Amino acid sequence: MCPSTTETLIDLGLENSIIGRTIFCIHPKEIVTHIETIGGTKNPKFDKIRSLKPTHIMFNLEENEFSHLDEIKSISKTIVTTPTDISSTIEMLSIFGDEFSIQSKTTQKCIEINQFLKTKKKYPSFSYLYFIWNDPKMVVGKNTYIDSMLSEFGGINAASSISEKRYITLEDEEISVDKVFLSSEPFPFKEKHKSSYYAYSNSVDLIDGEMLSWHGSRTIIGLNYLSRLLGD
């Protein structure tokens, strides 16, 4: 019931075991096209899920509604995950390995991530704001997967000086940072939006939101993406 989880399970070789997905589970397209949809991440169709008779349901506490958890648990064994950083992503992969007896594949994924983090160069620190919505202007805060990814490359989240919340709506705050990132999701920022954000920084860049917010198999891909983006 989470796009990055679906992508990860397929990448781990479980595509023939996946009998349902949300409408937002779009990768890899050539495979998910043939999987039944069960509604959205926030509004799943419980009757449809029951009719599919799953043995396991993957529930993400950030993508899915907590109020739905009890009903989901009443349908089938439910694996609850919420990676908020790279460490908890590695933990999630290990859980998948144990649950589905694919430890060799998940262990390899974890090794790749740890090896990258161990051998990457030290990046100079920079302050940033990472925008996920245009109107109102919303940014990611601390204790988020995105923040964890950027911190590996020297990123210091300026939003943490405004609020301890994980997602923050900016009002009239005057903030100056080294870099502004405009994400491709959930709001699809485009080149035309950049001019409104130079008030925060002279450096305003569009960024692929999937690379920074999709965890699991996408983690190592996202780390390499950031390495290229930030000048490795």
C-alpha positions in Angstrom: 0.0 0.0 0.0 3.0 2.2 -0.6 4.6 3.0 -4.0 8.2 2.5 -2.9 7.4 -0.7 -1.0 5.7 -2.1 -4.1 8.8 -1.2 -6.2 11.1 -2.7 -3.7 9.2 -6.0 -3.4 9.2 -6.4 -7.2 12.9 -5.6 -7.3 13.5 -8.4 -4.8 11.8 -10.9 -7.1 8.3 -11.0 -5.6 6.3 -9.7 -8.5 4.4 -12.9 -8.9 3.3 -12.7 -5.3 1.9 -9.2 -5.4 -1.9 -9.3 -6.0 -2.8 -5.7 -5.2 -1.4 -2.2 -5.3 -2.5 1.4 -4.9 -3.1 3.6 -7.9 0.1 5.4 -6.9 2.3 2.3 -7.2 3.5 3.1 -10.7 7.0 1.6 -10.9 8.1 -0.5 -12.6 5.4 0.3 -15.1 5.7 -2.9 -17.2 5.0 -5.0 -14.2 2.5 -3.0 -12.1 0.2 -2.5 -15.0 -0.8 -6.2 -14.6 -1.5 -5.9 -10.8 -5.0 -5.2 -9.5 -5.5 -1.7 -7.9 -7.1 -1.4 -4.5 -7.6 2.4 -4.3 -5.3 5.0 -3.0 -2.8 5.1 -0.2 -5.3 7.2 1.9 -8.5 5.7 0.7 -8.1 1.9 0.0 -11.0 -0.2 -1.0 -11.3 -2.6 1.9 -13.8 -4.9 0.2 -11.5 -5.2 -2.8 -8.6 -6.0 -0.5 -10.6 -8.7 1.2 -11.7 -10.2 -2.1 -8.1 -10.7 -3.1 -7.5 -12.8 0.0 -3.9 -11.6 0.6 -1.6 -13.5 3.0 0.3 -10.3 3.8 -0.5 -6.6 3.6 2.2 -4.0 3.6 1.2 -0.9 5.7 3.3 2.3 5.8 2.4 4.6 8.7 3.3 7.7 6.7 1.7 6.9 3.4 -1.4 5.1 4.8 -3.9 6.4 7.3 -3.3 5.2 10.9 -7.1 5.1 11.4 -7.2 2.3 8.8 -4.6 0.0 10.5 -7.0 -2.0 12.7 -9.3 -2.8 9.7 -6.3 -3.8 7.6 -5.0 -6.0 10.4 -8.4 -7.7 10.5 -8.0 -8.8 6.9 -4.6 -10.4 7.0 -1.1 -10.4 8.5 0.1 -6.8 8.3 3.7 -5.7 8.1 4.0 -2.1 9.4 7.0 0.0 8.3 7.8 3.7 8.4 11.4 4.4 7.3 12.2 7.9 8.5 15.9 7.6 7.7 18.5 5.3 6.0 19.0 3.2 9.1 15.3 2.3 9.4 15.2 1.6 5.6 17.9 -1.0 6.1 15.9 -2.4 9.0 12.8 -2.6 6.7 14.8 -4.5 4.1 15.9 -7.0 6.7 12.3 -7.5 7.8 11.3 -8.2 4.2 14.2 -10.7 3.9 13.1 -12.6 7.0 9.4 -12.5 6.3 9.6 -13.7 2.7 12.7 -15.9 3.0 14.8 -13.7 0.6 17.6 -12.8 3.1 20.3 -13.1 0.5 18.7 -10.5 -1.7 17.9 -8.1 1.1 21.3 -8.5 2.7 22.9 -7.6 -0.6 20.8 -4.4 -0.8 21.9 -3.5 2.8 25.6 -4.1 2.0 25.4 -1.8 -1.1 23.9 1.0 1.0 26.3 0.6 3.8 29.3 0.4 1.5 28.3 3.6 -0.3 27.9 5.4 3.0 31.3 4.1 4.2 33.3 5.1 1.1 31.6 8.3 0.0 33.7 11.5 0.3 33.0 14.1 2.9 30.9 16.9 1.5 31.0 20.5 2.7 28.0 21.5 4.8 25.3 23.7 3.3 21.9 24.9 4.6 18.8 24.1 2.6 15.0 24.2 2.3 13.3 21.3 0.5 9.9 22.4 -0.8 7.2 19.8 -1.4 4.2 22.2 -2.0 3.8 25.5 -3.7 0.6 27.1 -2.2 0.9 27.1 0.7 4.7 26.8 0.7 5.5 23.6 2.5 9.0 22.2 3.3 10.2 18.9 4.9 11.5 19.1 8.5 13.8 16.9 10.6 13.2 13.3 11.3 12.2 12.6 7.7 13.7 10.3 5.1 14.5 13.2 2.8 16.3 15.0 5.6 18.3 11.9 6.3 19.3 11.5 2.7 20.5 15.1 2.3 22.3 15.1 5.7 24.6 12.4 4.3 25.9 15.0 1.8 26.3 17.9 4.3 22.8 19.2 4.2 21.6 21.2 7.2 17.8 21.6 7.2 17.0 25.2 7.9 13.4 24.4 8.5 14.4 22.8 11.9 14.9 26.3 13.2 11.3 27.1 12.5 9.5 24.1 13.9 10.1 20.6 15.2 7.3 19.3 12.9 8.2 16.8 10.1 6.4 18.9 7.5 6.2 22.7 7.9 4.1 25.4 6.2 6.0 28.6 5.8 4.2 31.8 6.6 6.2 35.1 6.5 9.5 33.8 7.8 12.6 35.5 6.4 15.0 32.7 5.8 18.2 32.7 3.8 19.8 29.4 2.8 22.6 28.1 0.6 20.3 25.9 -1.5 16.6 25.6 -2.3 15.3 22.3 -3.7 11.9 22.2 -5.5 10.6 18.6 -5.5 8.8 16.9 -8.4 6.4 15.4 -5.9 3.9 15.6 -4.3 3.6 19.1 -6.0 5.1 18.9 -9.5 7.4 21.9 -9.4 8.5 23.1 -12.8 11.0 25.7 -14.2 8.3 28.4 -14.1 8.0 28.1 -10.3 11.7 28.9 -9.6 11.4 32.7 -9.7 9.2 32.7 -6.6 11.9 31.0 -4.5 14.9 33.2 -5.1 13.9 35.1 -2.0 15.3 32.2 0.0 18.4 31.5 -1.9 20.4 32.4 -5.0 20.6 28.6 -5.7 17.2 27.2 -6.7 17.1 23.7 -8.2 14.4 21.3 -9.4 15.0 17.9 -7.9 13.6 14.4 -8.5 11.3 13.7 -5.5 11.2 10.0 -6.1 15.0 9.8 -5.7 14.8 11.4 -2.3 11.6 10.1 -0.8 11.2 6.5 -2.2 13.0 4.2 0.2 14.0 0.6 -0.2 15.5 -0.4 -3.5 15.5 3.2 -4.5 17.8 4.2 -1.6 21.1 3.3 -3.3 19.8 4.8 -6.5 18.9 8.0 -4.6 22.3 8.2 -2.9 24.1 8.0 -6.3 21.7 10.6 -7.7 22.5 13.0 -4.9 26.2 12.3 -5.3 26.0 13.4 -8.9 23.7 16.3 -8.2 25.9 17.7 -5.5 29.1 17.4 -7.4 30.8 14.2 -6.8 
